[in-house]
Amino acid sequence: MVEVITATPEWRDLAPMILRQRLVVEGTCREPITDERIRNYLSGLSSVCGMKPLMEPATHRSDTHGWAGWIHWENSGAHFYAWEEPMLFFSVDIYTCQRFDATAATKFTRDYFDAVEVVAREF
């Protein structure tokens, strides 16, 4: 039987021999983000992070929640989400098994979307 833990104040690395790097970048923007902008962003992010794409970026729009996009890299991938309501907002989740420059990825994201405000958290 597997024990299900719903919340824990401490994180324990169950696979310290496997390199994992995560970065979440969120921001507010001046205009709605389109399908084409998401695909071009994910392609550009691949270069900035030094990742080898295994596919073209994929996108999909939900009438309720807005755009989502994803790209698969040799060393994991990135997910992108964009809202128009209740505000113009985006969230990017980068997960890799290869080191990348989190500051460069954050700056690229800010500049690419001409973000009004950006926050980033690496873990």
PyMOL commands that set and color helices and strands:
alter all, ss='L'
color gray80, all
select helices_A, chain A and resi 35-49+102-112
alter helices_A, ss='H'
color red, helices_A
select strands_A, chain A and resi 21-28+58-62+66-73+76-83+89-96+117-122
alter strands_A, ss='S'
color yellow, strands_A
deselect
rebuild
show_as cartoon
